[in-house]
Amino acid sequence: MPGSAGAEWLCALSVRRPPSVHGPLERRVAGKNAPPWVAEPTKLMAAAISSAKLEWIESGHLVSPAHPVVLAFVEEVLARR
């Protein structure tokens, strides 16, 4: 990702799968210390998508892709394949 710190992503990580027999799967992961201009849209998007789950983690504007919440979600997606 251009301009990133390499191992970190922007605050709102969203991974979405198309609907299947198990239904759609969407998760938003955001840092508890993210600035309001990032946190508010993340909350609104999660509220607007009925199947979305929002998880707040100890982080700022950037979320590590190696965070346990992110890895657990990836495992959940792979288990549904």
Protein Blocks (a to p, Z undefined) as FASTA:
>chain_A
ZZiahjaccfbacddddddfkopaddddddfkbcfklmmmmmmmmmmmmkbccddddddf
bccfkbfklmmmmmmmmmmZZ
